[in-house]
Amino acid sequence: MLTSIDSAVLFKLSVALGIGLLVGADRERRKGEGPHRRAAGIRTFAIAALCGFVAQSIDSSGLLSALLLILGGLTLVSYQQSSSHDPGLTSETAILLTCLLGALSVQEPGLAAILGIVLTALLAARERMHQFVRQVITEQELQDVVVFLAAAMILLPLAPNRFIGPFQAINLHELARFVVLAMSISAVGYMAKRIMGQGSGMALTGFAGGFVSSTATILSMGQTAREFPTSTHAAAVGAVLSTVSTMLQLGLLVSVLLPPLLPYMLLPIGLGITTAGLYAWWVAKRPLGAAAVQELPLKGHAFDHKTTLLMTGVVLSVTLLTAALQTWLGAMGMMIGAFVSGFADAHSSVASMSSLVHQGHASLVQAQWGILLAVSSNTLSKAAVAMTAGGRVFATWVLPGLFLVTSAVWLGTLATPWLLHAILTP
């Protein structure tokens, strides 16, 4: 009967062999036939994994290094013979990694198994990955991915997490996190349009555009309504739906940048989203909804770099302005700063209030009211854009929705203290 140690070794051996067989099965299917068939198949990969397992089990780093050198030499010879008709290095690289995974199975069998599955998935998805890179994703979108990864993996980790600058109001780490979050939300909205296509019309375009900028989306929809009058009703639906995504984005920003504020904002944001969604549904069901729809062109940017930089600049300016007013005028100055900031962007108030709360310059209730004032002034800004860009008919559809949503947010804010007291009081 096997001892516990023997069982553990047998399990690790099974993992190593399983990795070799799994990866080798995929390579065997792509091995081909005839004189140009590839050298490595299911048996070769299984043996490579077992060799790595044995070399690591003997606990000799020199033996594993020698094994990799020998295997690398054999792989090089095989590649030289097949490079004229198959210049790829996928199988050659995969067999070296399979050997290493076999060695890893001795110490970390779970991690080795996961990596083996990932390797097999990458090998099996060859056609789909090639098609995605060559036919689906555009060059501009690929550049956007690089920019996003640079922001998320370089800018964010390197940004110092401390308050600096005038009034000690600027936290570069919080600012970088806002940039990455804004880019992420915009990219998600863009991918929704790419996956679902333009057939869903302006409703989808407006909803996705609201993650970037509801004001800019209403401006674009208004311009379309003025240029194509038959699309006025559909453009109004898209404009109202942009408010839904804006409220969703507001909730996401609060949950990430200032989680303790979330209980104070759940009811206002929830009522705002519900009201915006119901009003958009009501507008869409009006008889004019059957009118012809002129869809907006789908741009090839996952996020607008200029818009992101502008939003970041607004956040920075609003944070400094609010901190200055709070220093000079106290709580009243902070509220004035929040209200003024909303004319440019409602989301910037979340970042600025988060900074003030973390410094101890504002309470959660003050942050809640500051965000409410920013949402209110932003509604006035969007109403002005709707009237000037889309004309009277477009504004007639959009303005009631904007003011209903703001009223719902106000109602939720006023009801939150009573609701929290009712929940927390035994």
C-alpha positions in Angstrom: 0.0 0.0 0.0 1.3 3.5 -0.9 2.4 5.7 2.0 1.3 9.4 2.2 4.7 10.4 0.8 4.3 8.0 -2.1 0.8 9.4 -2.8 2.1 12.9 -2.9 4.9 12.0 -5.3 2.4 10.1 -7.5 0.1 13.1 -7.6 2.9 15.4 -8.6 4.1 12.9 -11.3 0.5 12.7 -12.6 0.4 16.5 -12.9 3.6 16.6 -14.8 2.5 13.7 -17.1 -0.9 15.3 -17.6 0.6 18.6 -18.6 2.8 16.9 -21.2 -0.1 14.9 -22.6 -2.4 17.9 -22.7 0.0 20.1 -24.5 1.2 17.3 -26.7 -2.3 16.4 -27.7 -2.8 19.9 -29.2 0.6 19.8 -31.0 -0.1 16.3 -32.3 -3.3 17.6 -34.0 -1.2 20.3 -35.7 1.7 18.1 -36.5 0.8 17.5 -40.1 1.5 14.6 -42.4 4.2 13.7 -44.9 7.8 14.9 -45.1 7.1 18.3 -43.7 5.4 17.2 -40.6 6.6 18.6 -37.3 9.0 16.6 -35.1 7.3 17.0 -31.7 4.0 15.3 -30.9 2.1 14.0 -27.9 4.8 11.5 -26.9 7.7 14.0 -27.2 5.9 16.6 -25.1 5.0 13.9 -22.4 8.6 12.8 -22.3 9.8 16.4 -22.0 7.5 17.0 -19.0 8.7 13.8 -17.3 12.4 14.7 -17.9 11.8 18.0 -16.2 10.0 16.2 -13.3 12.9 13.7 -12.9 15.6 16.4 -13.1 13.9 18.5 -10.4 13.1 15.5 -8.2 16.8 14.6 -8.1 17.3 18.1 -6.6 20.1 19.0 -8.9 19.9 22.5 -10.6 22.8 21.5 -12.7 21.0 18.5 -14.1 17.9 20.6 -15.0 20.1 23.2 -16.7 21.9 20.6 -18.7 18.6 19.0 -19.7 17.3 22.4 -20.9 20.5 23.0 -22.9 20.2 19.6 -24.5 16.5 20.0 -25.3 17.2 23.5 -26.6 19.9 22.1 -28.9 17.6 19.4 -30.2 14.8 22.0 -30.7 17.2 24.3 -32.6 18.2 21.4 -35.0 14.5 20.6 -35.5 13.7 24.3 -36.3 16.5 24.6 -38.8 15.1 21.6 -40.7 11.6 22.9 -40.7 12.1 26.7 -40.9 11.8 26.8 -44.7 8.2 25.7 -44.7 7.2 26.5 -41.1 9.1 29.6 -39.7 7.1 29.7 -36.5 8.7 29.0 -33.1 5.5 28.1 -31.2 6.1 24.3 -30.8 9.8 24.8 -30.0 9.0 27.3 -27.3 6.1 25.2 -26.0 8.3 22.1 -25.5 10.8 24.0 -23.4 8.1 25.5 -21.3 6.5 22.0 -20.9 9.8 20.7 -19.6 10.0 23.6 -17.1 6.4 22.9 -16.0 7.2 19.3 -15.4 10.0 20.5 -13.1 7.7 23.0 -11.4 5.2 20.1 -10.6 7.7 18.8 -8.0 7.3 21.9 -5.8 4.1 23.7 -7.0 1.9 21.1 -8.7 -1.2 23.3 -8.5 0.5 26.3 -10.2 2.1 24.0 -12.8 -1.3 22.5 -13.7 -2.9 26.0 -14.1 0.0 27.2 -16.3 -0.2 24.0 -18.3 -3.9 24.6 -19.0 -3.2 28.3 -19.9 -0.5 27.1 -22.3 -2.8 24.6 -24.0 -5.5 27.2 -24.3 -3.1 29.6 -26.0 -2.0 26.9 -28.4 -5.5 25.8 -29.2 -6.8 29.4 -29.8 -4.3 30.0 -32.6 -6.8 30.7 -35.4 -9.1 32.8 -33.2 -6.3 34.9 -31.8 -4.8 35.5 -35.2 -8.2 36.4 -36.6 -8.9 38.8 -33.6 -5.5 40.6 -34.0 -5.6 40.8 -37.8 -9.3 41.3 -38.6 -11.2 42.4 -35.4 -9.0 44.7 -33.4 -7.8 47.8 -35.2 -4.3 49.4 -35.0 -5.7 52.3 -33.0 -7.4 50.0 -30.5 -4.1 48.1 -30.1 -2.4 51.4 -29.3 -5.2 52.2 -26.8 -4.5 48.8 -25.1 -0.8 49.7 -24.8 -1.6 53.2 -23.4 -4.0 51.6 -20.9 -1.5 49.0 -19.8 1.2 51.7 -19.4 -1.2 53.7 -17.2 -2.3 50.7 -15.1 1.1 48.9 -14.7 3.6 51.8 -14.8 1.9 55.1 -13.9 -0.3 53.8 -11.1 2.3 51.7 -9.2 4.9 54.5 -9.4 2.6 57.4 -8.4 3.4 58.3 -4.8 0.5 57.8 -2.3 0.9 60.9 -0.3 -0.5 64.4 -0.3 1.6 67.2 -1.9 1.3 70.6 -3.5 -0.7 73.6 -2.5 -3.0 73.1 0.6 -1.6 69.5 0.6 -4.6 68.6 -1.5 -3.0 66.6 -4.4 -2.5 62.8 -4.1 -0.9 61.6 -7.3 -1.8 58.0 -6.6 -5.5 58.8 -6.2 -5.2 60.9 -9.4 -3.6 58.0 -11.3 -6.2 55.6 -10.0 -8.9 58.0 -11.3 -7.3 58.0 -14.7 -7.1 54.2 -14.9 -10.7 53.8 -13.7 -12.0 56.4 -16.2 -10.1 54.7 -19.0 -11.4 51.3 -17.9 -15.0 52.4 -17.8 -14.7 54.1 -21.2 -13.1 51.0 -22.7 -15.9 48.7 -21.4 -18.5 51.0 -23.0 -16.6 51.0 -26.2 -16.3 47.2 -26.2 -20.1 46.9 -25.7 -20.6 48.8 -28.9 -18.0 46.8 -30.8 -19.4 43.4 -29.7 -23.1 44.3 -30.1 -22.6 46.3 -33.2 -24.3 49.5 -34.5 -27.6 47.6 -35.1 -28.7 48.5 -31.7 -28.7 52.1 -32.8 -28.5 55.3 -30.8 -29.7 53.8 -27.5 -26.5 51.7 -27.2 -24.4 54.5 -28.5 -25.8 56.9 -26.0 -25.5 54.5 -23.1 -21.9 53.7 -23.9 -21.0 57.3 -24.6 -22.3 58.3 -21.1 -19.4 56.4 -19.6 -17.0 58.8 -21.4 -19.0 62.0 -20.9 -22.7 62.4 -20.7 -22.5 66.1 -21.6 -20.4 65.3 -24.7 -22.9 62.5 -25.6 -25.9 64.9 -25.3 -24.0 67.4 -27.5 -23.3 64.7 -30.1 -26.9 63.5 -30.0 -28.2 67.0 -30.2 -26.1 67.8 -33.3 -27.4 64.6 -34.9 -31.0 65.5 -34.1 -30.5 68.9 -35.7 -28.8 67.5 -38.8 -31.2 64.6 -39.2 -34.6 65.6 -37.8 -36.1 62.1 -38.3 -33.6 60.9 -35.7 -34.6 63.4 -33.1 -36.6 60.9 -31.0 -34.0 58.2 -31.1 -31.3 60.7 -30.3 -33.3 61.8 -27.3 -33.5 58.2 -26.0 -29.7 57.9 -26.4 -29.2 61.2 -24.6 -31.3 60.1 -21.6 -29.6 56.7 -21.5 -26.3 58.5 -21.2 -27.5 59.7 -17.9 -28.0 56.1 -16.7 -24.4 55.2 -17.5 -23.2 58.5 -15.9 -25.0 57.5 -12.6 -23.5 54.0 -12.9 -20.1 55.5 -13.3 -20.7 57.8 -10.4 -21.4 54.8 -8.2 -18.3 52.9 -9.5 -16.1 55.9 -8.7 -17.6 56.2 -5.2 -17.1 52.5 -4.5 -13.5 52.6 -5.6 -12.2 56.0 -4.5 -14.3 56.5 -1.3 -15.9 53.2 -0.2 -17.1 54.5 3.2 -19.3 57.0 1.3 -21.2 54.2 -0.6 -23.9 53.7 2.1 -24.7 57.4 1.8 -24.9 57.3 -2.0 -26.6 54.0 -2.6 -30.1 55.4 -2.4 -29.5 58.6 -4.4 -27.6 56.8 -7.1 -30.1 53.9 -7.2 -33.1 56.3 -7.5 -31.2 58.3 -10.2 -30.5 55.2 -12.3 -34.0 53.9 -11.9 -35.6 57.2 -12.9 -33.3 57.6 -15.9 -34.0 54.1 -17.1 -37.8 54.4 -16.7 -37.9 57.7 -18.4 -35.8 56.4 -21.3 -38.1 53.4 -21.6 -41.1 55.7 -21.6 -39.6 57.9 -24.3 -38.7 54.9 -26.4 -42.3 53.7 -26.3 -43.7 56.9 -27.6 -45.2 56.6 -31.1 -42.4 58.6 -32.7 -40.0 55.8 -31.8 -40.8 54.2 -35.1 -39.2 57.0 -37.0 -36.1 56.4 -39.0 -32.9 56.3 -37.0 -29.6 57.8 -38.2 -26.9 56.0 -36.3 -23.7 57.6 -35.1 -20.5 56.3 -36.6 -18.4 54.1 -34.4 -15.1 55.6 -33.8 -11.9 53.5 -33.4 -10.9 54.7 -30.0 -11.5 52.6 -26.9 -11.1 55.9 -25.0 -10.4 59.5 -26.0 -7.0 60.5 -24.7 -7.9 64.2 -24.9 -11.1 63.6 -22.9 -9.2 61.6 -20.3 -6.5 64.2 -19.9 -9.2 66.9 -19.8 -11.1 65.0 -17.1 -7.8 64.6 -15.1 -7.1 68.3 -15.4 -10.6 69.1 -14.2 -10.2 66.8 -11.3 -6.9 68.4 -10.4 -8.3 71.9 -10.7 -11.4 71.1 -8.8 -9.4 69.5 -6.0 -7.2 72.6 -5.7 -10.2 74.9 -5.9 -12.2 73.1 -3.4 -9.3 72.8 -1.0 -8.6 76.5 -1.3 -12.2 77.5 -0.8 -12.4 75.1 2.2 -9.3 76.7 3.7 -10.5 80.3 3.1 -14.2 79.9 3.7 -14.6 76.7 5.6 -17.4 74.2 4.8 -19.3 76.8 2.7 -16.3 77.3 0.4 -16.0 73.5 -0.1 -19.6 73.3 -1.2 -19.2 76.3 -3.5 -16.2 74.6 -5.1 -18.2 71.4 -5.6 -21.1 73.2 -7.2 -18.8 75.1 -9.6 -16.9 72.0 -10.6 -20.2 70.3 -11.7 -20.6 72.6 -14.6 -17.5 70.9 -16.2 -17.9 67.4 -14.9 -19.9 65.7 -12.1 -17.4 62.8 -11.7 -14.5 65.1 -10.8 -16.3 66.0 -7.5 -16.0 62.3 -6.4 -12.2 62.4 -6.7 -11.9 65.9 -5.1 -14.2 64.9 -2.2 -12.3 61.7 -1.8 -9.1 63.6 -1.4 -10.6 66.0 1.2 -12.1 63.1 3.2 -8.9 61.2 3.3 -7.1 64.3 4.5 -9.7 64.8 7.2 -10.9 68.1 5.8 -14.4 66.9 5.0 -16.9 64.5 6.5 -18.8 61.8 4.6 -22.0 63.8 4.9 -20.2 66.9 3.5 -18.8 64.7 0.7 -22.3 63.5 -0.1 -23.7 67.0 -0.3 -20.7 68.1 -2.4 -21.4 65.4 -4.9 -25.1 66.2 -5.0 -24.3 69.9 -5.7 -22.0 68.9 -8.5 -24.6 66.6 -10.0 -27.1 69.4 -9.8 -24.9 72.0 -11.6 -23.9 69.4 -14.1 -27.6 68.9 -14.9 -27.9 72.6 -15.7 -24.9 72.4 -17.9 -26.4 69.4 -19.8 -29.7 71.1 -20.1 -28.0 74.2 -21.7 -26.2 71.9 -24.2 -29.4 70.0 -25.1 -31.2 73.3 -25.9 -28.4 74.9 -27.9 -27.2 71.8 -29.8 -30.5 69.9 -30.4 -33.1 72.5 -30.7 -36.6 72.8 -29.1 -38.0 69.4 -30.0 -34.9 67.5 -28.8 -34.8 69.6 -25.6 -38.5 68.8 -25.0 -37.7 65.1 -24.8 -34.4 65.4 -22.9 -34.9 68.1 -20.3 -37.7 66.5 -18.3 -35.5 63.4 -18.0 -32.5 65.3 -16.7 -34.5 67.2 -14.1 -36.4 64.1 -13.0 -33.1 62.3 -12.5 -31.7 65.2 -10.5 -34.9 65.4 -8.4 -34.7 61.6 -7.7 -31.1 62.1 -6.5 -32.1 64.9 -4.3 -34.9 62.8 -2.8 -32.6 59.9 -2.2 -30.1 62.2 -0.5 -32.7 63.7 1.8 -34.1 60.3 2.7 -30.7 58.7 3.3 -30.2 59.9 6.9 -33.7 58.8 7.9 -33.2 55.4 6.2 -29.7 54.8 7.8 -31.2 55.8 11.2 -34.0 53.3 10.8 -31.6 50.5 9.8 -29.0 51.2 12.4 -31.3 51.9 15.3 -32.3 48.7 17.2 
